Amino acid sequence: MLISPPFGGGRAPVLAKNTVASSQPLATQAGIEALQNGGNAVDAALATAITLTVVEPTMNGLGGDGFAILWDGKQIHGLNASGRAPAAWSTEYFAGKSAMDLIGWNTVTVPGMVAGWVELSKKFGKLPFAQLFKRAIDYAENGFPVSPVIARQWREAIPILKNQPGFSESFLIDGKSPQAGQIWRYPAQAKTLKEIAATQGESFYRGPLAQSMVDFAQSTGGCFTMQDFADNKPDWVEPLAFDYGDYTLLEIPPNGSGIAAQMALGILQAANVKQYPANSAQRIHLQIEAMRLAFADAYAHVSDSRSMSVPVTKLLDRDYLSSRAALIDHNKAGSYGAGDPHSGGTVYLCAADESGMMISYIQSNFKGFGSGVVAPGGIAFHNRGMSFGLKDGHPNQVGPGKRPFHTILPAFLTKNGKPAMAFGVMGGNMQPQGHIQFVMRFVDEYLNPQACSDAPRWRIDDLGKLTVEAAMPASIVDSLRAMGHEVAVQPANSLDFGSAQAIAKLSDEDHSAYIAGSDHRRDGLAAGF
């Protein structure tokens, strides 16, 4: 692994025996404090995640979903803590609509994140659950200075969300968002956090907090019932494993879309991507084409695992992926539909401790603040339900009790059955795209996590258009355009390319030392001791 930074990102990687990397410095410090107080990597991740709901509300809130992949020192575990659609969300409920709403109550599924916190703490944590809330409660009660990036995202959300139930009353001051450097306090959220901590989440799903959310929904246009909340539970799942070189990429299985990253890597292997030099337009061209092919299949076939008609084994079949790779012209941009396998803003964080435990964790309100709906007590709901479809017979068609197609993806690399790196890249459909770029930088180019994060990225946006960071060399952009790609170069301050955090083992032999990186695109911080 190359320790020196080749991309001039301005940050050196962090080397330590215990480390945390997240998208917000105050949250990272909360995780470090948990480690210093005798906690393990899971305690650190949870303290960080809980604090993020306060200090980075533009990207996650108490009404969001979460996922985790962790190595407990002996084996890998996966946790799906995404919520399900309300019982009222029948086909008839959405009659007359041609597409799901983008904001508002009709995008809100039952929040699964809090239940995920509880489950992780019970199964793997060392510290008392309530202790993990200390910093989050302090920042909500006594305030913290808002960073420039978060202030910008907050300001940009106002025109879109200001009329949603509870949003303006909860997140605006005299109709305005807080400015950079302004102290933000939210005592009502502190009270909610105390209630969650004291009841180990029971109040959130079966007690006073659940009743408050249901009452608010019923009075402002939602359809939640107490039974919707009581029926929620996270699931321990076996992560999908896909080999790439000497490494194995682990992703949460559907309803997560991490399988798209694995499919793209398989297509790239079949296309012999390594015949082209690193950082060449030719290699990036193949990555883009492979991702387009993988997205076509993911959008057609991935859904709640109970409603998928195509097994994941078919989507990851090497012969099928080779047939998809054969569709790529190595010198020309293409357009692809789904194949037939039958025939053949989010916050991410990671933590590791000297015992060898590592966790890759992600939670989200999906699009920025999410639905814009904020229940009393600062419970900002996600808009994950917008990812359902309304097409009859589609596996991702909305339905009561279903989980929607999910874009938030924790990732994990192993080598010879042992942990190698916990990593993730935030940002909607950027996540599987970021995963393949990150994996190829780490595995093929031997770059350290900070350098993998610093490297300029490309992205196929939600409309299918190819965008690249301003730092992408002009020669590569010109070559991609010559191949037929319509390339939009984003401004240097663009937030469209996600924010990455990663922690890797420092060597194959020593499990108790790590090298960590955080993203310069936002406020990311990796720290350790």
N, C-alpha and C positions, 0 to 999 in steps of 0.2 A: 504494500500500500504506500502510495506517495504521500508524504506528510506535508510537503510544501504546497502553497496555493498557486495553481497555474492561471487562474482567471482574474486575479486582481480584485477580488471582492471586498478587500479591506478588513477581513476577519481571519484570524488564525483559529484552527480547530482547538477544542478543549480536550485535554488529556487528564483523566482522573480515574479513581477507583469507584467513585459514586458520582453519577451525573444525571442531570435533567435538562431537556431542551424543549422549549415551548415558544409560542408566538408572542409572548408578553413578558417582560423582565420581572414584574412583580409576581406573576404566577410562577415563573421558574424559581424565584427565591422561596416561595411558599413550599414548593416541592423539596428544595434543598434543606429547608428547615425541618421538614418531616423526616428526612434521612438523618439529619444530625440529632434528632430527638429519639432515635432508635427504630425508626420505621424502615421498611424495605422499599423496593422499587414501586410496588403497587401503591403503597401509602403515599409515596412521592407523587406518583401520577395522579392519584385522586385529589390530593391537596392542590396540585396544580390545576386540575380540571375544574374543581369547585371554585377556585379563585378566579379562573378565566370567565366564569359567568358574570362576575362583577366587574372586572377590570377590562374586559373586551366584549361588552354587550352587543356590539355591532356584528359579531360573528357567531355568538352562541348565547343561550339562555337556559333557564330552568325548565323550559318547555320543549327541549330538544331531544335528539336521539344520540346514541353512542355505540361504538364498537371497540373491541380490543383483541389483540393477539399477544399472548405472553408466554415466555419461557420461565417455568417455575424453578428451574435448576435441574430438572430431570426430563421434562417433556413440554410440548407445546399445547396451549389451550386457546380456543377462540370463543368470544362472547358477542352475541348479537343482542344488543339492547335497543333495537328499534321498535317503535310502537306500531299498533295496528289501527285500521280504520274503524270509526264508530259503527255500531250495529245498524244505525240508520242509513248508512251509505250504500243503499241498494241501487240497482240500475234505474229504478223508477225515481229515486231521489234526484238523480242528475238528468232526468228526461228533459229534452229540449236544448241541452247544452251540446256544443260541438267539440269542446275542449274543457279541460279542468281549469278552474280559476288559478291565478298566479299568487294572489294574496287573499286575506280574509279567512273567515271561519271554514269555508269549504276546501281549505288546504290543510287543515289541522288534524293530524292523526294523534292518537294517545301518545304523550311524551314517554319515551322509554329510558331516557338517560339516567334519571334519578334511581330507578330500579337497578340499572347497571352499576352505579356507584355502590349501592348496597351489596349487590351480589359479589363484586370484586373484593370489597372489604371483608365480607364474611368468609369467603373462600381462601383468600390469600393475604389479607392485611395483618399487620402486627399491632398497629396503634388503635386506640378506641376510635370508633367512627366519628364521634362528635369532635374529636381533636383535629380532624382533617379540615374542619370548617373555620378554624381560628382566624386565619388571615382574610378569608373571604368576608366573614362577618365584620371584621375590623375595617376593611376598606369600604364596605357598604355603609357602616355606621358613621365612620369618621372621615371618609373621603380619600380620594387619590387624584393626582393631576392627570388629566386626559392627554394622551400622546397625540402628536400631529396626525399620524396615520388614522388613528381611531376617530379623531375629531373630523377628519375629512369624510370618512365613511358614514359617520353619524349625520353630518350635514346633508350628504347626498341622499340619505334615506327619507328625509322629511317630506319632500313633494309626493313621494310614492305612498307613504304609510301614515301620514298625519291624521287621516280621517278614519283609520281603523280603530275599533273599540279598545280604549285604554292606552293607546300609544302616546298621544300628546300629553295626557295627564301623567304618564309614567316617565317618559324620556325627554321631555322638552321643558325648558325654563322660559316662561313668558313667550312661548311659541318658538323658541330657538334652541338649537343644540349647543352643548358646551363647546367652548373654543379650546384650542390647544393650550395646555398649561392650566386651564381652569379646574378647580377642585370639584369633583362630582361625588355627591353623597346620595344614598338611596336607603334610608332607614327602614322603609317598608320591606325591601328585599332582605335586609339583615334579619328582620323578624321571621320571614319565610325560611331563610337558611337555618335559623335557630330551631324552628319547628321540624324541619327535615332531619336535622342533626339529632335532636332529642328523641325522635320517634323512629329513627333508622329508616326513614322514608315511608313508614306506614301511613302517616297523615296525608301524604301526597297521593296515595292510591285508594285508601279506604277510610280516611278520617276527615278532619276539618278542612284541610287544604283541598282535598278532592271535592268536598261539598261546595267549597267556595268557587272552584273552577267550574263545576257543573252549573251552579246557580248563575254565574256570570255568563256562561254560554247560553243558557236558556233565556236569559234576559236580553241578549245582544245579537241573537241570530245563529247561535251554534246549536248543536244537537247532542252534545255529550250527555251521558247518563252516569250514575255512580257505578253501574255494572260495567260500563266500558273501561273505567279505571281499575275496578277490582279484578277484571279478567286479564289485565296486562301482566306479562312476566317475560324476563329476558331468557334467552336460550344459550346454553353452552353448545358449541358446534365444533366440528372438526374442520380446521382450515383446509382449503384447497391447496394442494401442493403441485408445483410444476417446475421441472428441472430446466435450468439454463446454465450451460457450462458445468462447472463444478459446484454450483450453488442451486438451491431450491427456493423459489419464490412462493411464499405463503400468503393467501388472501382469504378473506371471509367469503363463504359461499353465498349464492343468491338467497335473499333478495339483494345482496351487495353486488356491485358491478365490477369488482376486482378481477373477475374472470376475464374481462376485456383486456387487461394488461397481460395476463398469462397467454391469452390467444395471440395477441400481437407479438409477444416474444417468440412463440412457436412459429408464427408465420415468418418472422425475421430469420430464425434459424434455418427454416426450409428454403428461404431465399438467399442463404449464404451471405448475410449482411456483413460479416467480418472480412469479406474480400475487399471491402472499401475502407479507406483510412478513417480513423477517428476524426471527428470535426470536419468531415467532408460533406459537400452538398449531396453526394450520391448516397451516403449512409443516412443522412437526415431524410432524404426523399423516400427511402425504403421504410424508415420508421413511420413517416406520415401515412404512406399507403397501407402499411400493416395496421395502423391504428384505425384508419377509415374502414377497413375490412372487419376488424374486430368490433367496432361500434355498430356496424350494420347488423351483425349477428346479435350483439348484446341488446340492442333496442328491439329486435324482433322476438327474442327468446327469453330474456332474463326477467324474472318476476319473483314474487313470493315462491319459495321452493315447493309449496304444496300445489301450485297451479302451473308449474313449468311442464310443457309437453315434450321438451327436449332435455335429456339428461346431461348434466355437466360433463360426464365422461365423453359424450359425443362431441360437445363443443371443443374439448381439449384433445381430441383424438389426433395423433400426429399425422396420420394419412389425410384426415380432413383438412388440417391446417396446411399441409403441403399442397392440397388442391386449391386452397385459397391463395397461397403464395404464388401459384402458377398464373394467377390472374394479373399479377403486377408486371407492368412494363418498367424495366429498370431505368428507363430514360425519359419517361413521360408520365405526367399526372393522370390518374384515372378516376372513375366514378363507379361505386359498387353498391349492389343491393345485398340483402341477406342471403346466405347460402342455405343449403338443405342438409344439415348434419344427420338427418335420418338415413341418408344414403351412405353413407360412409361411416360570505362569505362564512364557514367551518373553522374549527381550531384543531390542530394536531399537536401532539406532544409525545415524548418518549422518556423513559427513565431506566436506569440500570444501577445495580448495587454490587458491592464487592463479594456477595455470596454467589453471584452469577445470575440472579434474577433480572430479566429484561422485559419491558412491556412497551408495546406500540399501541397508542390509544388515540381515538378521534371522537369528537362530539360536535354537534352542529345545529343551528337553526335554519340551515340551507341557504337561502338567498338573503345574506346580510342579517337584518333583525328577524327575518323569517316572514311569517304571515302578517306581521304588524299588529296582531291581536295580543294584548297584554292584560292578563287577569290581575285582580288585586293582589298586592304583595310582590309585584315585580316579576310575575311568571310570564315571560315572553315566549309565545308559542312559535314553533317552526312552521314552515309551509311545505313539508315533505309530501303532503298529499297531492300537490300539483304534479308529481311525477307519475301518478296513475294515468292510464289512458281510458278512453270511453268507447273504443272500437269493440264491437261485439265479438267475443271469442278470442280476443287477444289475451295471452297469459297474464299481462299486466293490467287487465281491465279492472277498474275500481269495483270493490265489493266489500261487504261487511266483514270485519275481522281480518282483512288481508293486510299484509305489509307491502308498501309500494317499492318499486325499483329505487335503489339507493345509490347515491354517488359517493358517500363518505367512506373512505377506505383506509384502515390501518394496514401497513404492509410489514413483512418480516422476511429476512433472508436467513437461511441456514446453510451450513456446509458440512457434509458428512454427518448429518443428523444433529449437529451442534449449532447454537445460535451464532450468527455472524453480524446481523445488523437489524435494528428496529428503525423504521423510517416511514415517512408519509409526506405527501404534497397536498396542501389544501387547495380548494377551489373548484367546486362543481365537477364538470366533465374533464377538467385539467388533471384530476387525480390519477386515473389509469394512464394517461399520457405522461404525467410526471413520473409515475412508477417505472415505465419502461426506459425513460431517459436516465433516471437515477440508477437503475439496475445496470444498464449498459456502461455508464460512467464508472461505477464501482467494480463490476465484474470484468469488463473488457479493457478498461483503461487504468484500473488499479488506483483510482482517485479516492482520497479520504472523504468523509461525509461533508465537510465544509466545502471542499472543491466541487463535489457533486452538486451541492446546492447553488454555488456561485455560477456554474456554467450557464450560459444563455439558453433559454428554452424556446420551444415552439409550441403552438397550441391550435387545435381545431376547435373553434368556438361553438357556441350552442346553435349557431345557424349553419355550421359546416364550413365556415371560412377559415383559411389558414392565416394565423397571426404569428409574429415572432417578436422577441424582445429587441429593444433598441440596441442592445449590446451584441446582437447576432452580427457577425462580420458581413460587410456589404457584398463581398465576393460570393458568399453562400446564398444570400438573398437573390442576387443576380442569377446565379446558376439555377436556383429553384424556379425562378420565373421563366427561365429559358426552357425548363422541362414542362411548362404549362401550368404551374401553380400560380394562383392569384394570391399574392402575399401582401399582407398589411403589416407594416412595421409600427409597433405601438410606441408611445412616448416613453421616455426613460422612467417616469414615475408611475407607469401603469401597474395596477394591482391584479391584472387579469391572469397572471401566470402562477398564481398560488404562492404559498409560503411553505418552505420545507424545513423539517427538523429530522435529524438522524443521529443515532448512536451505534457505533460499530465496535466489536471487539478489537482491541489493539493488536492482538496476535492470535493465531490458532491455538497456541499452547497455553496462554494465560487468560483465564476467564474473568479475572478480577480487575482488569484494567481496560479502559474504553477510550475511544476518540469520538468526540461529538461535534456536530455542526448545527448552526442555526441560520435563518434566512435574512439576508440584508435587505430584502424587498419590503419587509415590514419591520416590526419591532422585536424580532426573534432574539432569544438569548439562550445560549447553552452555558451551563455552569456546573461545577463539580468540586469535589475535595477528595 
